Amino acid sequence: MAQKFNYGDESPKVVYRTALYLRLSQEDGDKRESDSIANQRKLLEDYIRDRGEFKYVGEYVDDGYSGSNFDRPSWKRLYRDLESGLVNCILVKDLSRFGRNYIEVGRYLEMTFPAMGVRLVAINDGFDTAEEKRSADLLTVPMKNLINDYYCREISRKITTQLSAMRKRGECVMSFVPYGYKKSPQDRSRLIVDESAAPTVRQIFDWKLEGYGNRTIADRLNESGILSPYEYQTERGVHVSGNFKRNPKALWGAGSVYNILHNECYTGTLVQGKYRKLSYRSDERVLLPKDEWTRVAGTHEAIVEPNLFEQVQEIMQREIKTTGGECAATLSGFLFCDVCGRQMTIKSTYRGDKIYRYYKCKDCERAGRSSVRISEKKATAGLLRVIRQMALSAYDIEHLDFLPEDSEEVKSLDRELLSLEEEMDRCGRLKDHLFGDYSAGVLTRSEYMDYSKLYTDKIERAKQDSRAVSKKRSRLVSEIADASWLESFKKYRDIDTLQRKVMCELVDKVYVGIGGHMDIRFRHDSAIRARKEAAKYEESGLEAAI
């Protein structure tokens, strides 16, 4: 309750324990000089100075917080003081400083504050909850709150539109850039490589290709004394939220390693717009589907080659068992059963003081089918032999000059695209005829709706398949024409030891059949077949000429 004091012969006056509340948002457009924290403070102090009814208790400032909601630290602290009785009067410059959400503001003014016995004074609006309500206030105050809310919504919409346009232009609008990069001093919308942190990023990708798990990679980084992304940014004076910290010093964890390995930004492609706010009144965000993210390639220098990044993504999609809890076996995640198609698992057996490893298909074993297994030694020897052969043949097919479109695989994809186009055209014509049949009474309304949905779904599936085939065709044509991938084979001409990194670079899958027969599928199999096919044509042409 407010305190009452006697001033000489005057009647007792009520003295309110008053808090000054100041708010400024960088988000909703409050950038005018008149709205600055300093100017708000001066206005409130001048107002309270000559009025004996206000007893100054303290100042509560939310600098940089939107008025669209009340999830603000200083407001929360002020509300706790209102509940405890420490404060029973709030002084603000105007109602928009208190809040812009007209529903929430109205609830506080009409219900919460009267129930708590709290007074609110908005100086520039001439609003005071302690005064007798005038009839005009019944309309003007809600209207002002509604206008403030509308203003916040419009500013939010404009900023969202502007940020979307900037993302599409390849400008970086992220508050915090990925570890390994920093914003250019000359252009804050561009990323440049942070040469101090970039080697750590490359090392993380290399270790992953060697078969190390995320937890092991994090442990290695911590043992080497390399600062975690949080500590690295903090050391350079960047303010980062430390709410997640569990130790006095934030260490590398499996999660931070995982985030780096999945971040496409390291390939030179800027990926933004992953989240969307549920409402301009809320800070809560939802993750959007990947096809709705904004991707712009070539906006900055890559730390990791796109081919290497792709290898890591593929290997992380496979179930990999580590040996000794630290590093995956060389062939783990690459061997598949030729009978059921499932990934084979590694097993170990001991004979005396020697350990023998082999791969087997658990599903075939459980189902009682013929056992599919192969020893690690046999599989490794077979792969080494085939890789050396491929390295030699790479010299024979690299010089070929031919049109990728002449490849049988490209022609096959072209035929598939034509078939999909014909399917879409056929379904489109059938769908167009439906309404005529419905109008003529041939089809009932229910039948018309069912058939319409059927053909619509078929057309959509054909469109999706067509996009996938087109993408596959473009990738294949590029691989055949460029053939830079041949260098990956050529450098392993004299390989005598099979390392996991070599498997990740060259091999896609190895299908193991009954008896240990291996069908090796390389990462660029289609392009390899196309070039070998062209080599046969060239050879037959030379023979004919002779």
N, C-alpha and C positions, 0 to 999 in steps of 0.2 A: 504493500500500500504506500501511496505517496505520503510524505511527512508534511505536517502543518506547522507553520511558525507565525508568531505575532510580530508585526512591524509597527511599533508605537500604538497609535490609536486606530490603525487600520484593521480591517477584519482579517481573520486568519487566511493566509495564502498557502496553496498547495505547492510543494517543491518536489519535482520529479527527478529521479536518478536517471540521467540522460546519457545515452551513447550516440556518438556520431558515426553514421554508417556511410562509407564512401565506396563507390564501385566504378571501375573503368574496364571496358572490354575492347580488346584488339580485334575481336572476331565479328562483333555486330556493327562495326563502323563508328564507334565512339572515339573519333580521333580529333575532334575539335578542341581547340585550346580552352574554351569555356568549360569543357567537361573534364579537364585534367584533374588528377587527384589533388594537386596543390590548390587549384582554384575552388574545388569543392570544399576543401578543408577551410580555406579562408572565409568562404561564404557562411559556413556553418558556425565557425568560431565567432564571426562578427554578429551573427544572429543571437547566439546564446549569451554573449558577453553582457548585454544590457538588459537581460531578462532574468530577474531573480527567481523565477519559478523553476529554472533548470539548474540542476546540480550536475556538473560534468563528472562522468564516471570513467569514460574511456573512449578510444577510437578503434573502429573495426574497418579494415580496408581489404577489399577484394580487387586487386589490380590484375587485369588480364582475364577476368571471368565474365562469361556471357550472362545476360539477365534473363535468358530464355528458361532457366531452371534455377532452383535454389540449392544445387549441389556445389556450394562454395565454402571453402574452409572458414573464413572469418564470419560468414553468416551463421554457420553451424555453431561456432563458438559463441556468437551473440545470442543465438536462440537458447543455448544452454544457460547463459546468464539471465535470460528472461525467465526461464523456468525456475531458476533458483531464487529469483527476486532481487538479484544484484542490480538489474536494470529494469525499469518499467516505462521508459520513454525512448523512442528512436527518432533521431533527427536526420533527414536526408535532403539533398538538394531538390529533387523532384521524384515523382513516383517511378519514373523510368530507371532511376538509380537503384531503387528498391527492387524492381523486377519488371520484366517485360511479358511474362506469361500471365495474361489477363485472368485466367481461371485460378491460378495459384495466388496471385495478388489479391483478387476478390475474396478468396477464402480466408486469407489472413486478415483483411480489413473488416469483413463482415462477420466472421465467426471466431477465429483464433484469438486475435488481439482483444476483442471485447470480453471473451471468456477469461482471459489472463489478466485483465485490467491494465493492458499496455496501451500507451498513447503513441501515435505516429504523426509526425509533422513533416510535410513536404513543402518546403519554403516557396519555391517558384510556382508551384501549383496552387498556393493559397489553401492547402488542405490540412486540416487538423482534426483528428478523431475526437479531441476533447471538446470541440465546439458543438453547439447545437446544429444538427443537420439541417441544412437549407434544402428546399425542394429542388433547387438547381443541381445540388451535389448528387442527388439520386440518379441523375442522368449523366452529368459531366464526368464524374469520377470513373464509372464503368466505361464511358466512351474513351477517356484518356488511356485507361488500361488496355482497351481493345486496340487503340491506335498504336500504343507501344508494342503490343504483341504482334500486330500486323507489320510494323516497322522491322522488328526482329526477324520475322519470317521472310520478308522481302530481301533483307540484307543477306540472310542465310542462303536464299535461292540464288542471288546474284553472285555470291562468293563461290557457291557450288558450281555454277555455270562457268565462272572464270577459271577455277581450278581445273575443271574438266578440260577446258580449252588448252590450258597450259600443259596438262599431261599429254594431250594428243600431239602437241608440238614438240614433245620430248624434253620439256623443261622440268627440272626436279623441284617438286613442291613438298617433299618430305621434311618433317621437322628434324628427324635424326637419320643420317645417311648410313648405309651398311658399313660395317667394320671393314677397313681396307681402302675406304674412299674418304674424301673430304670435299667440301664445296669450294669451288674456285674463288679466290679473292677478287678476281676481275668480274666474274659473273656468277652470282650466288645460285642461279638456276642450273648450273652445270657441275658435273662431278669430275674430279680429277683423282688419280691414284695417290693414295697415301703410302709413300715408299717405305715408311717404317713398319706398317702393318701388313702390306700386301704379301711379303714373303711368308708370313704365317698362314694366310689364306691358301696360298699355293701348296704349302706343306700339308695342310689339312686334307686337301684333295689328293695329294700323292699318297699319304698314309691310307686314305680310304681305298684307293686302287690296290694298295698292297695287302688289303684285307683286314685292316685294323677296325675294331668297333668304335663307336662314338665315345663310349666311356673310356676306352683305352687311349684314344686320341686326346681327350680332355686331360687325363692323368699325365700324359707325356708333356703336354703344354704347361701344366702346373709345375711339374718337376723341373722343367727347363727355365722356370721363372718368368715365362711370358705373361704379361698382364692380360687379364680377361677384357672383353670389349667394354664392360662397365668401368673397370679401373683405368683402362687406357684412355677413355673419354674424360673421366674425372681428372686424371693427371694433366690433361690438356685444357682444363678449365671449362669443359662442356657440362652443363647441368643435366644430369640424368636421374630419373626417379630411382631411388634405392629401396622401394617398398618390398622388393623381392629378396633382398639380401638376408641371408641366414647367418653369415659369418662376418666378423669385423672387416675382412677383405673378401670381396667377391671373386670366386674362383671360376675357372673354366668348368663347364658341366656338359653332359651329353646333349642337353637341349640346345645350348649355344652352338655346339659343333653341328648338330642336325640342321639348325637354321641356316648356317653358312653353306652347308652342302646342298641345300635346296634353293638357295637364292640365285635366281637367273640373272640378277644384276651383275654378277661377276663375269658374265660373257659379253658385256657391253650393251646389254638390252635393259632399258629402264622399265621396270614393272611397278606400276602405281595403281591407285584406285581399287585396292583389294577389299576395302571395307566401305560400308555406307551407314550413315547415322540413321537410326530409326525415326527420329523426328528432330526438328530444329529446337525443340524444347528439351531434348535429352542428349546426353553425351554417350549413351549406349550405342555400340556399333555392331553390325552383323557382317560376317564374312561372305563376300559375293562368290558366285561360281567362277571358276578360272577363266571361262570364255568371256566373262564380262570385265576382266582386268584390262587395264590400258598398258599395252606393250609397244615400245618404240625401240627398234634395233639401231645400233651404231651411235648412240648418244654420247658415249664416253669410252675410254680405253678399257679393254678387257683385261682382267687379272688372270682369268682361266680361259683357255681356248674352248670354244663351243663344243668341239668334238670330245674333249676331255670331260666337260660338264655332262654331256649326254651319256658318256660311258658310266659316270658315277650314278646318274639317275637310274640307268638300267640295272646296275648291279645292286642298288639299294632296294629295288622292287622284288628281289629274290630273297628267299629264306636262306640265310647263310649261317652255318654253325661254325663257331671259332674253335680252334684247337688250343687247348691250354687256357681257354677263357680270354685270350688276347687277340690273336690274329687268325683270320679264316684260312683254311687250306687252299692251296693253289687252284684246285679245280672246283672248290665248293661253290654251288650256285650255277654251274655251267652244264653239269651232266643231267640228262633227262632220259627217262625210260622210253624206249621206242615202241613198247607194247601199249602202255596206258597214257604216255605223255607227261607223267608227273615227275617232279624234280627228285633226283636220287639223293640219298643221304650218306654221309661218310661214317664209316665204322672202323674201329681199331681192334686188333687182336695181338696178343703177345706170344712169342715163341722164344722161350728162354729170356735173354736180355734184349731181344730185338722186337721192334714194334712194326706191324704190317697194317697198312690202311687199305681199305677197299670201299667202293661205292655200291649201294644196292637200292632196289625199289621196294620200299616197305609195303606199298599198296598191293603189288603183285604177290608178295610173300604172304600177306594177310588173306588175300583172295584165293590162295592155293594154286595160282597160276605158275607157269614156268619161272624159275628164279632168274631175274635180270641183275647181274652184278659184274663188276670189273675191278681189278686191282688198281690202286693208284699208280703203281709202277708201270703197268701195261698201258694205261690211258695216257700217262705222261710221255712215254716213249713214242706212242702212235701220234700224238699231237706234235711232238718235236719234229718227227719225220715229215708230216704233212705241211707244217709251217715252213720248213726249209724248202720243200718242193714249191710251195706257193711263192716264196721269196725269189726263187730262180725263174719261175714263169712270169713274175712281175716285170722282169727285164724284157721279156719277149712281147708283152702286150702293151707296154707303156707308150711305144712310139706310134701306135696305130692312129690313123687319121680317118675317122668315119663319123657319120651323122648318128647321134644317139637314137633318133626317131626310126632308124633302120633296124634297131634291135628288136628281136622277137618278143622280148618281155615288154618293151614299150608299146609295140603293136598290140600285144594282148591286153594291156591296160586301156589302149585306145578303143579296142573292141568292147571292153567292159563299160567304158564311158558311153559309147554309142548305144549299148543295150539299155543302160539306165535312162538315157535321154528318151529312148523309144517307150520305155515303161512309163515315164512321167507323162509323155504325150498321150499315150493310150488311156491312162487313168484320168487324165484331164478331160479327154473327149467323153468318156463314159460318165464322168461326173456332170458334165454340161448337159447331157441328155436326160439326166435324172428328173430335173424339174418338169420337162415336157411330159415324161411318163406319169409323174405325180399329178400334173394338171389334167391329163387325159383319163385319170382314174385307174391307170395300170398299176400304180403303186399306192399303198396307203401312206399316211403321214409318217407312221412309225418306220415302215420299210424305207421310205425316202430318207429319213434321218440316219438310219443305220447304214445304208449304202453310201450316203454322202460322207459319213465319218470313215467308212472303210477305205474309200478312194482317197480321201484327204490324208489318212495315215500312211497309205502306200506311197503317195507322192512325197510326203515328208521323209519317209525312210529312204526313198530313192535319192532325194536331194542330199541327205546326210551321207549315204554311200558314195554318191558322186563326188562330194567334197573330199572324202577320205581318199578315193582313188586318184583324184586330181592332185592331191598333195603328195601321194606316193609316186605318181608319175613325174612330178616336178623334181622331187628328190632324186629319183633314179636318173633322169636326164642330166641333172647337175653332177651326179657322181660319175656317170659315164664320160661326160665331157671334160670334167676337171681332172679326175684321176690322181689328185694329189695324195689320196689315201694309199696309192701304190708304194709311196715312200715308207709307210708303216711296215709293209712286208719286206721291202728290199733291205732294210737295216737288220733284219733277222736272218740273213742268208746263212750265216755260220753259227747260229744259236746252238748252244749245247746244254743250257740250263733253262728250264721253263719256270718263269716267275709269274705271279698272279697279275702283275701289271701288264705283261704281254698278253695274257688271256683277255683282260679287259679291253685292250686296244684292238685286238684282232678278231676274237671269237664271239659269236652270238650265243649259239647253243651247240651241244654235242649230244646226239641221240644214241644211246647204247642199246643194242639188241641182244637177243639170247646168244650166248657164246662169246659176248664181249665185242661184237662187231660195232664199229663207231661210224656214225654219219655226222661229219663235222660241218656246221653251218657258220660261215664267217660273217662278219658285220656288213660287208659290202658284197654279199653273195650275188645279188642280181647284176650289179655292175661288173663283177668278175666274169660271170657267165656271158654277159653281152660282149665283153672284150675278147673272150676266148672264142666266141662264135664268130666275131669279126676276123680274128686271126685265122680261123679255118677257111673262111671265104677268101681271104687274101692269099693263103697258101694254095688253095685250089685254083685261084685265078692265075697264079704264077706258073703252076704246073700246066695249065691249059695253054698258056702263052708259049711255054717251052715246047 
